[in-house]
Amino acid sequence: MKRHMDWDVGLISGPDGEDWRVPVAELQGRQKALSEGLANNGMESALIDDPVELYWLTGGRQNGILHIGADGSDIETIHWVRRSLRRARFESGGSDCPHETSLQPRMGGLESSLIERGCSAKPAMLNGKIPAERFSFINSKIGSLTGEIENCTSLLYSLREVKSEWEIDMHRESGEINKKMFEAVEEIGSVGSTELEIASAADSISREYGFGGRIRMRKWPMDCDRVVIASGPSGSVPSYFDSAIGGIGASPISSLGAGFRKVKANEPVLVDIVHLHRGYVSDCTRMFSAGTMSDTWNSRLEDMIEIRDSVIASLGRGENCSKAWDVGKSLADEMGHSENLMGMQPDQSNFLGHSVGLELDETPVVATGFDRPLPIGGTMAVEPKVIHHDGSIGNEDTWFRTSDGMECLTAGDSFPLYTEW
């Protein structure tokens, strides 16, 4: 007989014993919204096993599956957990948990478990996120249920585009920590500092305030470094990453961001920082130099600020994101930046802003094809940048749209767009 070892759930906390669990009211609202969305899309139920979506819906990312029924289906929500069941219950609210939590059935018994809970059709799944092998395996285990496995990926993405007041607070706190990271960069940078040395100062702040070690992205196979330092010509080096800035990186397997190059006098040093507070992204860029930058670089920065303002104004008016792209791109063309906006040929990126949330690359995007506005409650990083062979320059803040326009969630006016060390 196996002996179950006890452990203390009280060990799970934020700093100084703070309760960092997602509020139960948030989980209830999200599950209700998904249940109604499933009904509106003609889906009887859904199986959710992606870590990000599990966190959004259950407050944790344990190894398991959430089964949620459509509104009116009489299928009650259950979180099947392989491990750790006790932690899953605690992170979902403990005695206030808004759903049933139990051990996950063996996959050979998944079909009968679904039928027992009232399923007649195959549940929808996150077909846009899960590996093909995983999809095929689950499909093979539920063969007697009717229909095909429908894709609920877009439904989850659309629900997460509009943030709650609590989520905006998380973004705002993330932005405050992001600013502290820039203050650390301001303190340590100088001629002769390597990009990695500067990045490490920001990294330590991020860790101190609770960064969990991973930035999540939707687009496969993207991954991201949270502190990109590009000094002088480092800013012209492209990478695998779909962004204006690549940077030399620390090695070929980490070929993005800060490297071993040392800062030289009077050159632009672009610092792009991402922080996650309890999962929520803040994304911000500021410029530095050891000594004074040239008038040419200062002029380019002023142009990027003007482009940023035009994009922000367009988004705040509720114009389509594709329109905001046209506004910013046209202004960049008039200024003579068409060959250098968001990269140099053939490695230019074609966007000026990307939505953020629990993932860095959410929707909508300020780009061609996104013919809809940033919704009220949507959160977006706007980041016009220009790249030349001898350096890069730009600015970035994270914003959210209110009924009155756009509100900054990161450093904004409280930290200079350009700082001399």
Secondary structure, DSSP 8 states (H G I E B T S, - for coil): --------GGG--SGGG---S--HHHHHHHHHHHHHHHHHTT-SEEEE--HHHHHHHHSS--EEEEEEE-TTS----EEEEEE-HHHHHHHTTGGG-SSEEEE---GGGHHHHHHHTT--B--BB-TTTS-HHHHHHHHHH-TTSBS---B-HHHHHHHHHS--HHHHHHHHHHHHHHHHHHHHHHHH--TT-BHHHHHHHHHHHHHHTT--S----SSTT----SEEEEEGGGGG---SSSSS-----SBTTB-SS--S-B--BT--EEEEEEEEETTEEEEEEEEEEBS---HHHHHHHHHHHHHHHHHHHHHHTT-BHHHHHHHHHHHHHHTT-TTTBTS-TTS----SEEE-SSSSSEEEEESTT--SB--TT-EEEE--EEEETTEEEE-BEEEEEETTEEEE-SSGGGS-SEEE-
